[in-house]
Amino acid sequence: MAAWSFLRRFGHGYVIGPVGARGEMAARALIARWISDRSEFRRIDVPLSSGLSPWLEDQGLARAGEVVAMALGEPPIPLATGPRLFALANQGLG
């Protein structure tokens, strides 16, 4: 699998995540699909390491705070040639 993203009901709208891709441009394309419909609230939790925060703000998603991906023990290390996580499923699951 080269990339993936999910959109699911959450509170008063929807949450986007997790989002995994081989690069930032692919992650942006996946996220852009989910934020194109602005009729309902959208939320996305991205770690600072994703590099997506400025782009998301340009798309109209205001930064509400910073998220931390939690892990029991050592966090997984992405493969050098594989996809990496750009948006979390939620802060407790990563």
MMTF fields as JSON, N, C-alpha, C and O atoms, coordinates in Angstrom:
{
  "mmtfVersion": "1.0.0",
  "mmtfProducer": "UNKNOWN",
  "numBonds": 375,
  "numAtoms": 376,
  "numGroups": 94,
  "numChains": 1,
  "numModels": 1,
  "chainsPerModel": [1],
  "groupsPerChain": [94],
  "chainIdList": ["A"],
  "bondAtomList": [4, 2, 8, 6, 12, 10, 16, 14, 20, 18, 24, 22, 28, 26, 32, 30, 36, 34, 40, 38, 44, 42, 48, 46, 52, 50, 56, 54, 60, 58, 64, 62, 68, 66, 72, 70, 76, 74, 80, 78, 84, 82, 88, 86, 92, 90, 96, 94, 100, 98, 104, 102, 108, 106, 112, 110, 116, 114, 120, 118, 124, 122, 128, 126, 132, 130, 136, 134, 140, 138, 144, 142, 148, 146, 152, 150, 156, 154, 160, 158, 164, 162, 168, 166, 172, 170, 176, 174, 180, 178, 184, 182, 188, 186, 192, 190, 196, 194, 200, 198, 204, 202, 208, 206, 212, 210, 216, 214, 220, 218, 224, 222, 228, 226, 232, 230, 236, 234, 240, 238, 244, 242, 248, 246, 252, 250, 256, 254, 260, 258, 264, 262, 268, 266, 272, 270, 276, 274, 280, 278, 284, 282, 288, 286, 292, 290, 296, 294, 300, 298, 304, 302, 308, 306, 312, 310, 316, 314, 320, 318, 324, 322, 328, 326, 332, 330, 336, 334, 340, 338, 344, 342, 348, 346, 352, 350, 356, 354, 360, 358, 364, 362, 368, 366, 372, 370],
  "bondOrderList": [1, 1, 1, 1, 1, 1, 1, 1, 1, 1, 1, 1, 1, 1, 1, 1, 1, 1, 1, 1, 1, 1, 1, 1, 1, 1, 1, 1, 1, 1, 1, 1, 1, 1, 1, 1, 1, 1, 1, 1, 1, 1, 1, 1, 1, 1, 1, 1, 1, 1, 1, 1, 1, 1, 1, 1, 1, 1, 1, 1, 1, 1, 1, 1, 1, 1, 1, 1, 1, 1, 1, 1, 1, 1, 1, 1, 1, 1, 1, 1, 1, 1, 1, 1, 1, 1, 1, 1, 1, 1, 1, 1, 1],
  "groupList": [{"groupName": "MET", "atomNameList": ["N", "CA", "C", "O"], "elementList": ["N", "C", "C", "O"], "formalChargeList": [0, 0, 0, 0], "bondAtomList": [1, 0, 2, 1, 3, 2], "bondOrderList": [1, 1, 2], "singleLetterCode": "M", "chemCompType": "L-PEPTIDE LINKING"}, {"groupName": "ALA", "atomNameList": ["N", "CA", "C", "O"], "elementList": ["N", "C", "C", "O"], "formalChargeList": [0, 0, 0, 0], "bondAtomList": [1, 0, 2, 1, 3, 2], "bondOrderList": [1, 1, 2], "singleLetterCode": "A", "chemCompType": "L-PEPTIDE LINKING"}, {"groupName": "TRP", "atomNameList": ["N", "CA", "C", "O"], "elementList": ["N", "C", "C", "O"], "formalChargeList": [0, 0, 0, 0], "bondAtomList": [1, 0, 2, 1, 3, 2], "bondOrderList": [1, 1, 2], "singleLetterCode": "W", "chemCompType": "L-PEPTIDE LINKING"}, {"groupName": "SER", "atomNameList": ["N", "CA", "C", "O"], "elementList": ["N", "C", "C", "O"], "formalChargeList": [0, 0, 0, 0], "bondAtomList": [1, 0, 2, 1, 3, 2], "bondOrderList": [1, 1, 2], "singleLetterCode": "S", "chemCompType": "L-PEPTIDE LINKING"}, {"groupName": "PHE", "atomNameList": ["N", "CA", "C", "O"], "elementList": ["N", "C", "C", "O"], "formalChargeList": [0, 0, 0, 0], "bondAtomList": [1, 0, 2, 1, 3, 2], "bondOrderList": [1, 1, 2], "singleLetterCode": "F", "chemCompType": "L-PEPTIDE LINKING"}, {"groupName": "LEU", "atomNameList": ["N", "CA", "C", "O"], "elementList": ["N", "C", "C", "O"], "formalChargeList": [0, 0, 0, 0], "bondAtomList": [1, 0, 2, 1, 3, 2], "bondOrderList": [1, 1, 2], "singleLetterCode": "L", "chemCompType": "L-PEPTIDE LINKING"}, {"groupName": "ARG", "atomNameList": ["N", "CA", "C", "O"], "elementList": ["N", "C", "C", "O"], "formalChargeList": [0, 0, 0, 0], "bondAtomList": [1, 0, 2, 1, 3, 2], "bondOrderList": [1, 1, 2], "singleLetterCode": "R", "chemCompType": "L-PEPTIDE LINKING"}, {"groupName": "GLY", "atomNameList": ["N", "CA", "C", "O"], "elementList": ["N", "C", "C", "O"], "formalChargeList": [0, 0, 0, 0], "bondAtomList": [1, 0, 2, 1, 3, 2], "bondOrderList": [1, 1, 2], "singleLetterCode": "G", "chemCompType": "PEPTIDE LINKING"}, {"groupName": "HIS", "atomNameList": ["N", "CA", "C", "O"], "elementList": ["N", "C", "C", "O"], "formalChargeList": [0, 0, 0, 0], "bondAtomList": [1, 0, 2, 1, 3, 2], "bondOrderList": [1, 1, 2], "singleLetterCode": "H", "chemCompType": "L-PEPTIDE LINKING"}, {"groupName": "TYR", "atomNameList": ["N", "CA", "C", "O"], "elementList": ["N", "C", "C", "O"], "formalChargeList": [0, 0, 0, 0], "bondAtomList": [1, 0, 2, 1, 3, 2], "bondOrderList": [1, 1, 2], "singleLetterCode": "Y", "chemCompType": "L-PEPTIDE LINKING"}, {"groupName": "VAL", "atomNameList": ["N", "CA", "C", "O"], "elementList": ["N", "C", "C", "O"], "formalChargeList": [0, 0, 0, 0], "bondAtomList": [1, 0, 2, 1, 3, 2], "bondOrderList": [1, 1, 2], "singleLetterCode": "V", "chemCompType": "L-PEPTIDE LINKING"}, {"groupName": "ILE", "atomNameList": ["N", "CA", "C", "O"], "elementList": ["N", "C", "C", "O"], "formalChargeList": [0, 0, 0, 0], "bondAtomList": [1, 0, 2, 1, 3, 2], "bondOrderList": [1, 1, 2], "singleLetterCode": "I", "chemCompType": "L-PEPTIDE LINKING"}, {"groupName": "PRO", "atomNameList": ["N", "CA", "C", "O"], "elementList": ["N", "C", "C", "O"], "formalChargeList": [0, 0, 0, 0], "bondAtomList": [1, 0, 2, 1, 3, 2], "bondOrderList": [1, 1, 2], "singleLetterCode": "P", "chemCompType": "L-PEPTIDE LINKING"}, {"groupName": "GLU", "atomNameList": ["N", "CA", "C", "O"], "elementList": ["N", "C", "C", "O"], "formalChargeList": [0, 0, 0, 0], "bondAtomList": [1, 0, 2, 1, 3, 2], "bondOrderList": [1, 1, 2], "singleLetterCode": "E", "chemCompType": "L-PEPTIDE LINKING"}, {"groupName": "ASP", "atomNameList": ["N", "CA", "C", "O"], "elementList": ["N", "C", "C", "O"], "formalChargeList": [0, 0, 0, 0], "bondAtomList": [1, 0, 2, 1, 3, 2], "bondOrderList": [1, 1, 2], "singleLetterCode": "D", "chemCompType": "L-PEPTIDE LINKING"}, {"groupName": "GLN", "atomNameList": ["N", "CA", "C", "O"], "elementList": ["N", "C", "C", "O"], "formalChargeList": [0, 0, 0, 0], "bondAtomList": [1, 0, 2, 1, 3, 2], "bondOrderList": [1, 1, 2], "singleLetterCode": "Q", "chemCompType": "L-PEPTIDE LINKING"}, {"groupName": "THR", "atomNameList": ["N", "CA", "C", "O"], "elementList": ["N", "C", "C", "O"], "formalChargeList": [0, 0, 0, 0], "bondAtomList": [1, 0, 2, 1, 3, 2], "bondOrderList": [1, 1, 2], "singleLetterCode": "T", "chemCompType": "L-PEPTIDE LINKING"}, {"groupName": "ASN", "atomNameList": ["N", "CA", "C", "O"], "elementList": ["N", "C", "C", "O"], "formalChargeList": [0, 0, 0, 0], "bondAtomList": [1, 0, 2, 1, 3, 2], "bondOrderList": [1, 1, 2], "singleLetterCode": "N", "chemCompType": "L-PEPTIDE LINKING"}],
  "groupTypeList": [0, 1, 1, 2, 3, 4, 5, 6, 6, 4, 7, 8, 7, 9, 10, 11, 7, 12, 10, 7, 1, 6, 7, 13, 0, 1, 1, 6, 1, 5, 11, 1, 6, 2, 11, 3, 14, 6, 3, 13, 4, 6, 6, 11, 14, 10, 12, 5, 3, 3, 7, 5, 3, 12, 2, 5, 13, 14, 15, 7, 5, 1, 6, 1, 7, 13, 10, 10, 1, 0, 1, 5, 7, 13, 12, 12, 11, 12, 5, 1, 16, 7, 12, 6, 5, 4, 1, 5, 1, 17, 15, 7, 5, 7],
  "groupIdList": [1, 2, 3, 4, 5, 6, 7, 8, 9, 10, 11, 12, 13, 14, 15, 16, 17, 18, 19, 20, 21, 22, 23, 24, 25, 26, 27, 28, 29, 30, 31, 32, 33, 34, 35, 36, 37, 38, 39, 40, 41, 42, 43, 44, 45, 46, 47, 48, 49, 50, 51, 52, 53, 54, 55, 56, 57, 58, 59, 60, 61, 62, 63, 64, 65, 66, 67, 68, 69, 70, 71, 72, 73, 74, 75, 76, 77, 78, 79, 80, 81, 82, 83, 84, 85, 86, 87, 88, 89, 90, 91, 92, 93, 94],
  "secStructList": [7, 7, 7, 3, 3, 3, 3, 3, 3, 3, 6, 6, 3, 3, 3, 3, 3, 3, 3, 3, 3, 1, 1, 2, 2, 2, 2, 2, 2, 2, 2, 2, 2, 2, 2, 1, 7, 7, 1, 1, 3, 3, 3, 3, 7, 7, 5, 4, 4, 4, 7, 7, 2, 2, 2, 2, 2, 2, 6, 6, 7, 7, 7, 7, 7, 7, 5, 7, 7, 7, 7, 1, 1, 1, 7, 7, 7, 7, 7, 6, 6, 1, 7, 3, 3, 3, 3, 7, 1, 7, 6, 6, 6, 7],
  "xCoordList": [0.842, 0.0, 0.895, 1.803, 0.642, 1.463, 0.928, 1.703, -0.395, -0.991, -2.39, -3.025, -2.861, -4.203, -4.677, -3.875, -5.99, -6.593, -8.014, -8.647, -8.493, -9.835, -10.55, -9.923, -11.858, -12.727, -13.83, -14.485, -14.046, -15.093, -15.819, -15.286, -17.048, -17.844, -17.133, -16.524, -17.215, -16.576, -17.268, -17.252, -17.868, -18.5, -19.503, -20.475, -19.274, -20.19, -19.855, -20.405, -18.976, -18.594, -17.81, -18.277, -16.609, -15.789, -14.336, -13.88, -13.62, -12.184, -11.501, -11.965, -10.396, -9.583, -8.397, -7.668, -8.203, -7.055, -7.388, -8.527, -6.41, -5.019, -4.807, -5.602, -3.714, -3.273, -1.823, -0.967, -1.567, -0.21, 0.121, -0.713, 1.346, 1.751, 3.269, 3.964, 3.769, 5.226, 5.849, 7.067, 5.053, 5.586, 4.517, 3.324, 4.96, 4.041, 3.031, 1.869, 3.443, 2.52, 1.386, 0.24, 1.701, 0.663, -0.278, -1.491, 0.27, -0.568, -1.492, -2.671, -0.958, -1.786, -2.934, -4.06, -2.663, -3.709, -4.815, -5.995, -4.444, -5.449, -6.29, -7.514, -5.626, -6.333, -7.213, -8.329, -6.719, -7.494, -8.83, -9.838, -8.838, -10.101, -11.115, -12.296, -10.669, -11.582, -11.978, -13.032, -11.171, -11.529, -12.208, -12.561, -12.393, -13.032, -14.49, -14.997, -15.164, -16.545, -16.499, -16.222, -16.764, -16.67, -18.029, -18.181, -19.023, -20.355, -20.451, -21.364, -19.529, -19.534, -18.137, -17.141, -18.082, -16.838, -15.872, -16.275, -14.611, -13.549, -12.447, -12.126, -11.873, -10.751, -9.682, -9.987, -8.422, -7.307, -6.205, -5.852, -5.665, -4.579, -3.278, -3.069, -2.41, -1.121, 0.005, -0.012, 0.982, 2.147, 2.973, 2.93, 3.712, 4.545, 5.502, 5.818, 5.968, 6.924, 6.335, 7.078, 5.011, 4.39, 4.715, 4.769, 4.932, 5.18, 3.935, 4.035, 2.761, 1.522, 0.81, -0.079, 1.164, 0.408, 0.266, -0.853, 1.34, 1.165, 0.228, -0.602, 0.352, -0.505, -1.958, -2.851, -2.213, -3.581, -4.198, -5.377, -3.398, -3.898, -4.239, -5.233, -3.43, -3.718, -5.016, -5.676, -5.373, -6.602, -7.825, -8.941, -7.618, -8.744, -8.965, -9.952, -8.066, -8.183, -7.289, -6.07, -7.889, -7.13, -6.492, -7.077, -5.286, -4.576, -5.204, -5.269, -5.665, -6.29, -5.299, -5.525, -4.226, -3.228, -2.23, -2.255, -1.351, -0.352, -0.694, -1.187, -0.43, -0.711, 0.596, 1.626, 0.515, 1.65, 1.176, 0.169, 1.893, 1.575, 2.137, 3.342, 1.278, 1.716, 2.053, 1.467, 2.996, 3.387, 3.777, 4.356, 3.463, 3.899, 5.266, 5.386, 6.286, 7.651, 8.185, 7.836, 9.022, 9.625, 8.607, 7.956, 8.47, 7.563, 8.112, 9.328, 7.233, 7.701, 8.493, 8.18, 9.501, 10.332, 9.915, 9.964, 9.499, 9.092, 10.272, 11.417, 9.973, 10.996, 11.459, 10.676, 12.697, 13.257, 12.541, 12.43, 12.057, 11.429, 9.914, 9.267, 9.346, 7.911, 7.125, 7.686, 5.829, 4.986, 5.232, 5.714, 4.889, 4.978, 3.664, 2.856, 3.462, 2.213, 2.232, 3.149, 1.219, 1.089, -0.018, 0.045, -1.031, -2.132, -2.518, -2.523, -2.839, -3.152, -4.591, -5.454, -4.865, -6.235, -6.876, -7.997, -6.168, -6.467, -5.211, -4.293, -5.174, -3.925, -3.534, -2.346, -4.505, -4.197, -3.728, -2.997, -4.145, -3.784, -2.626, -1.979, -2.339, -1.277, -1.691, -0.89],
  "yCoordList": [-1.169, 0.0, 1.243, 1.358, 2.147, 3.35, 4.523, 5.371, 4.586, 5.702, 5.305, 4.426, 5.968, 5.705, 6.915, 7.705, 7.051, 8.088, 7.67, 6.899, 8.191, 7.877, 9.154, 10.117, 9.153, 10.207, 9.515, 8.611, 9.934, 9.297, 10.331, 11.402, 9.998, 10.882, 11.097, 10.178, 12.339, 12.68, 13.919, 14.971, 13.806, 14.968, 15.652, 15.034, 16.933, 17.732, 17.699, 18.488, 16.816, 16.759, 15.503, 14.389, 15.695, 14.577, 14.788, 15.918, 13.677, 13.72, 13.009, 11.973, 13.589, 13.02, 12.336, 12.967, 11.088, 10.384, 8.959, 8.646, 8.108, 8.405, 8.662, 8.259, 9.34, 9.567, 9.103, 9.565, 8.196, 7.716, 7.822, 7.532, 8.238, 8.389, 8.351, 8.465, 8.19, 8.154, 9.537, 9.662, 10.565, 11.919, 12.938, 12.632, 14.154, 15.218, 15.558, 15.824, 15.557, 15.903, 14.88, 15.25, 13.611, 12.581, 12.749, 12.595, 13.06, 13.284, 14.48, 14.432, 15.546, 16.723, 16.372, 16.826, 15.572, 15.192, 14.403, 14.624, 13.486, 12.707, 13.595, 13.47, 14.486, 15.376, 16.36, 16.656, 16.864, 17.821, 17.222, 17.926, 15.95, 15.277, 15.396, 15.638, 15.229, 15.243, 16.65, 16.822, 17.651, 19.011, 19.802, 20.965, 19.194, 19.91, 20.237, 21.257, 19.411, 19.672, 20.376, 19.746, 21.659, 22.444, 22.65, 23.559, 21.82, 22.016, 21.596, 22.03, 20.764, 20.329, 20.457, 20.516, 20.499, 20.634, 19.506, 18.346, 19.839, 18.862, 19.096, 20.235, 17.999, 18.058, 17.104, 16.044, 17.494, 16.62, 16.862, 18.008, 15.788, 15.867, 15.492, 14.336, 16.474, 16.23, 16.545, 17.594, 15.657, 15.988, 17.079, 17.215, 17.841, 18.904, 18.363, 19.048, 17.126, 16.53, 16.289, 16.044, 16.356, 16.119, 17.232, 16.993, 18.442, 19.579, 20.125, 21.01, 19.622, 20.008, 21.204, 21.771, 21.604, 22.654, 23.945, 24.446, 24.514, 25.75, 25.561, 26.427, 24.442, 24.166, 24.028, 24.554, 23.324, 23.16, 24.514, 24.753, 25.394, 26.735, 27.494, 28.219, 27.338, 27.97, 27.432, 28.118, 26.202, 25.58, 25.955, 25.542, 26.736, 27.174, 26.382, 26.61, 25.451, 24.688, 25.344, 25.171, 26.082, 26.799, 25.824, 24.797, 26.159, 25.327, 25.563, 26.699, 24.488, 24.593, 24.265, 24.629, 23.595, 23.213, 22.274, 22.031, 21.749, 20.799, 19.412, 19.26, 18.405, 17.027, 16.271, 16.598, 15.266, 14.384, 12.966, 12.531, 12.25, 10.845, 10.042, 10.065, 9.341, 8.552, 7.137, 6.612, 6.523, 5.146, 4.464, 5.087, 3.201, 2.388, 1.837, 1.054, 2.236, 1.835, 2.736, 3.914, 2.182, 2.948, 3.133, 2.173, 4.363, 4.551, 3.863, 3.748, 3.404, 2.742, 3.704, 4.892, 3.193, 3.983, 3.632, 2.465, 4.644, 4.338, 3.842, 4.237, 2.983, 2.51, 3.667, 4.565, 3.652, 4.739, 4.883, 5.995, 3.79, 3.845, 3.683, 3.728, 3.501, 3.261, 4.489, 5.569, 4.316, 5.435, 5.802, 4.989, 7.045, 7.481, 8.138, 8.502, 8.284, 8.823, 10.346, 10.973, 10.938, 12.39, 12.919, 14.067, 12.104, 12.511, 11.313, 10.174, 11.594, 10.538, 10.08, 10.841, 8.84, 8.372, 9.115, 9.613, 9.184, 10.042, 10.072, 9.277, 10.975, 11.164, 9.937, 9.696, 9.166, 7.987, 6.793, 5.94, 6.728, 5.587, 5.889, 4.959, 7.153, 7.522, 7.446, 7.731],
  "zCoordList": [0.0, 0.0, 0.0, 0.823, -0.902, -1.031, -0.228, 0.215, -0.031, 0.704, 1.171, 0.588, 2.235, 2.756, 3.535, 4.034, 3.632, 4.458, 4.799, 4.077, 5.906, 6.362, 6.766, 7.205, 6.615, 7.102, 7.881, 7.362, 9.138, 9.935, 10.765, 11.053, 11.149, 11.996, 13.318, 13.866, 13.835, 15.094, 15.645, 15.007, 16.807, 17.44, 16.539, 16.104, 16.252, 15.441, 13.952, 13.183, 13.538, 12.129, 11.823, 12.058, 11.294, 10.86, 11.27, 11.442, 11.423, 11.657, 10.486, 10.01, 10.04, 8.978, 9.642, 10.406, 9.367, 9.922, 10.286, 10.633, 10.209, 9.9, 8.406, 7.557, 8.13, 6.758, 6.68, 7.435, 5.77, 5.541, 4.067, 3.21, 3.778, 2.374, 2.29, 3.3, 1.084, 0.878, 0.868, 0.99, 0.727, 0.712, 1.034, 1.04, 1.303, 1.7, 0.608, 0.912, -0.634, -1.717, -1.838, -2.093, -1.656, -1.687, -0.496, -0.638, 0.665, 1.85, 1.631, 1.983, 1.055, 0.765, -0.171, 0.033, -1.191, -2.148, -1.465, -1.739, -0.578, 0.138, 1.049, 1.098, 1.764, 2.69, 1.922, 2.348, 0.798, -0.003, -0.415, -0.478, -0.689, -1.044, 0.089, -0.16, 1.319, 2.472, 2.902, 3.513, 2.604, 3.021, 1.908, 2.106, 0.751, -0.354, -0.043, -0.509, 0.721, 1.132, 2.488, 3.508, 2.497, 3.732, 4.392, 5.208, 4.055, 4.608, 6.072, 6.774, 6.543, 7.937, 8.533, 7.811, 9.841, 10.585, 10.236, 10.145, 10.041, 9.802, 10.827, 11.166, 11.314, 12.246, 11.739, 11.193, 11.925, 11.581, 12.603, 12.882, 13.159, 14.142, 13.448, 13.079, 13.274, 12.624, 13.593, 14.238, 13.707, 14.529, 13.836, 12.613, 14.615, 14.037, 12.992, 12.02, 13.189, 12.26, 10.87, 9.919, 10.745, 9.436, 8.447, 7.241, 8.945, 8.065, 7.398, 6.548, 7.757, 7.081, 7.7, 7.064, 8.904, 9.602, 8.799, 8.682, 8.237, 7.454, 6.262, 5.985, 5.56, 4.408, 4.846, 4.182, 5.959, 6.452, 6.813, 6.552, 7.412, 7.727, 6.446, 6.408, 5.397, 4.103, 3.498, 2.719, 3.862, 3.359, 4.189, 3.875, 5.245, 6.068, 7.34, 8.04, 7.658, 8.9, 9.952, 9.933, 10.854, 11.874, 12.849, 13.194, 13.289, 14.268, 15.635, 16.106, 16.27, 17.588, 18.699, 19.853, 18.373, 19.368, 18.741, 17.534, 19.57, 19.092, 19.608, 20.726, 18.793, 19.191, 19.377, 18.787, 20.207, 20.457, 20.198, 20.756, 19.361, 19.12, 20.286, 20.537, 20.986, 22.132, 21.698, 20.751, 22.392, 22.096, 23.393, 24.283, 23.496, 24.624, 24.253, 23.311, 24.977, 24.62, 23.523, 23.445, 22.691, 21.597, 20.464, 20.053, 19.961, 18.824, 17.584, 17.43, 16.698, 15.475, 14.599, 14.526, 13.949, 13.041, 11.614, 11.227, 10.82, 9.446, 8.61, 8.831, 7.66, 6.729, 5.856, 5.546, 5.468, 4.661, 3.321, 2.804, 2.754, 1.437, 1.481, 0.435, 2.637, 2.731, 3.141, 3.325, 3.282, 3.698, 5.161, 5.949, 5.506, 6.894, 7.288, 6.433, 8.57, 9.099, 9.062, 9.592, 8.436, 8.361, 9.264, 9.705, 9.548, 10.428, 11.277, 10.811, 12.532, 13.483, 13.382, 12.944, 13.782, 13.928, 15.089, 14.98, 16.18, 17.319, 18.187, 17.985, 19.138, 19.881, 20.699, 20.913, 21.156, 21.958, 21.134, 21.637, 19.869, 19.017, 18.088, 17.608, 17.814, 16.877, 15.444, 14.554]
}
